[in-house]
Amino acid sequence: MILPEPVPDLATSALEALHFVAGPGGPWHQGWTTETDQAEAQQTIDGLTAILEAANS
């Protein structure tokens, strides 16, 4: 589903959830089997964070 325009309230909620799960010390950081996998996943999280922060402003 593509939203016709940014929805700041939705972006705020999504960003809060992302920070809870994938923030420093969050459960997302546990259980990676390789440093490469963890680094690639962190790049994805960083990209999602940037998109949500832009939609939130």
Backbone bond lengths (Angstrom), bond angles and torsions (degrees), N, CA, C in turn:
res aa  C-N    CA-C-N  psi(-1)  N-CA   C-N-CA  omega(-1)  CA-C   N-CA-C  phi
1 M - - - 1.447 - - 1.522 108.86 -
2 I 1.291 116.51 129.06 1.460 122.36 177.39 1.518 108.13 -107.34
3 L 1.319 115.53 127.90 1.451 119.78 178.70 1.524 109.07 -82.50
4 P 1.335 118.20 140.24 1.461 120.40 -177.71 1.525 113.65 -68.24
5 E 1.310 117.10 -21.36 1.466 121.90 178.90 1.524 108.60 -154.50
6 P 1.339 116.78 160.05 1.472 119.04 179.09 1.530 111.56 -59.30
7 V 1.306 115.14 145.99 1.471 122.02 177.96 1.527 106.30 -122.22
8 P 1.341 116.08 91.97 1.472 118.96 -174.73 1.527 114.51 -53.93
9 D 1.329 118.82 -39.09 1.467 120.11 -179.63 1.522 111.27 -63.43
10 L 1.327 116.54 -40.07 1.458 120.99 177.99 1.525 110.50 -67.25
11 A 1.331 116.19 -41.59 1.462 120.41 178.57 1.524 110.90 -63.36
12 T 1.322 116.74 -39.04 1.468 120.78 178.59 1.520 110.64 -62.60
13 S 1.318 116.83 -46.40 1.471 120.70 179.68 1.524 111.00 -63.53
14 A 1.323 116.88 -42.76 1.463 120.65 179.91 1.526 110.72 -65.06
15 L 1.320 116.95 -40.28 1.468 120.62 179.24 1.527 110.94 -65.90
16 E 1.321 117.25 -40.38 1.468 120.81 177.03 1.529 110.68 -62.43
17 A 1.322 116.89 -42.92 1.465 120.47 178.83 1.518 110.96 -65.14
18 L 1.321 116.52 -42.10 1.464 120.79 178.91 1.527 110.86 -62.26
19 H 1.332 117.06 -43.11 1.470 120.32 178.58 1.528 111.13 -65.13
20 F 1.322 117.18 -36.70 1.466 120.41 179.90 1.529 110.68 -64.79
21 V 1.311 116.56 -46.46 1.461 121.07 -175.33 1.527 111.95 -80.87
22 A 1.332 117.06 -43.49 1.464 120.04 -171.50 1.524 113.23 -111.65
23 G 1.324 117.87 10.03 1.457 120.58 177.35 1.526 110.46 -73.33
24 P 1.322 115.87 171.99 1.470 119.17 179.35 1.528 111.47 -52.61
25 G 1.304 115.99 126.71 1.454 121.66 178.93 1.517 114.29 78.82
26 G 1.339 117.08 1.84 1.464 120.77 -179.17 1.523 111.08 -71.93
27 P 1.318 116.44 166.43 1.464 121.01 -177.25 1.521 113.79 -61.85
28 W 1.311 116.98 -24.69 1.464 121.27 -179.71 1.531 111.67 -62.07
29 H 1.315 117.78 -28.13 1.470 122.00 -176.20 1.526 113.36 -78.55
30 Q 1.304 117.72 -6.87 1.456 120.47 -177.45 1.524 110.53 -94.17
31 G 1.290 116.37 140.03 1.455 120.57 169.71 1.515 117.34 93.04
32 W 1.323 119.18 6.14 1.467 118.78 176.80 1.520 108.98 -69.30
33 T 1.320 116.46 137.65 1.465 119.95 -177.14 1.521 112.90 -88.24
34 T 1.330 117.65 -25.75 1.463 119.46 177.52 1.528 109.58 -135.90
35 E 1.326 114.94 154.06 1.461 119.61 177.41 1.526 111.02 -67.05
36 T 1.329 116.51 -31.38 1.466 120.57 178.66 1.521 110.59 -64.11
37 D 1.328 116.95 -46.26 1.465 120.66 178.08 1.524 110.72 -60.44
38 Q 1.320 115.97 -42.96 1.458 119.94 -179.38 1.529 110.53 -64.49
39 A 1.327 117.87 -41.73 1.463 121.41 -179.86 1.530 111.13 -64.76
40 E 1.328 116.99 -41.99 1.463 120.39 178.69 1.526 111.14 -65.18
41 A 1.302 116.36 -41.51 1.459 120.14 178.47 1.525 110.43 -65.76
42 Q 1.318 117.83 -38.44 1.464 120.86 178.44 1.523 110.92 -63.92
43 Q 1.328 117.15 -36.16 1.468 120.32 176.37 1.531 110.31 -62.08
44 T 1.323 116.51 -39.94 1.466 120.74 177.57 1.523 110.54 -63.71
45 I 1.324 116.85 -45.38 1.465 121.39 178.82 1.521 110.36 -61.91
46 D 1.319 117.35 -42.17 1.469 121.18 178.85 1.528 110.66 -61.96
47 G 1.331 116.80 -41.39 1.467 120.68 178.14 1.520 112.15 -64.58
48 L 1.333 115.95 -44.75 1.473 119.92 177.68 1.528 111.38 -62.32
49 T 1.319 116.11 -40.64 1.459 120.32 178.57 1.523 110.88 -60.97
50 A 1.324 117.14 -44.46 1.467 121.33 179.62 1.532 111.29 -61.99
51 I 1.314 117.21 -42.48 1.464 121.13 179.25 1.526 110.71 -64.45
52 L 1.324 116.57 -46.04 1.458 120.12 -178.35 1.526 111.45 -68.07
53 E 1.324 118.10 -36.69 1.456 120.27 177.43 1.524 110.55 -65.89
54 A 1.335 117.46 -38.56 1.464 120.65 178.17 1.533 110.72 -65.92
55 A 1.312 117.13 -39.76 1.470 120.99 179.44 1.519 111.39 -71.61
56 N 1.307 116.29 -23.36 1.455 122.02 -177.43 1.525 112.06 -82.43
57 S 1.318 117.00 -16.01 1.485 118.65 -176.54 1.498 112.47 -96.67
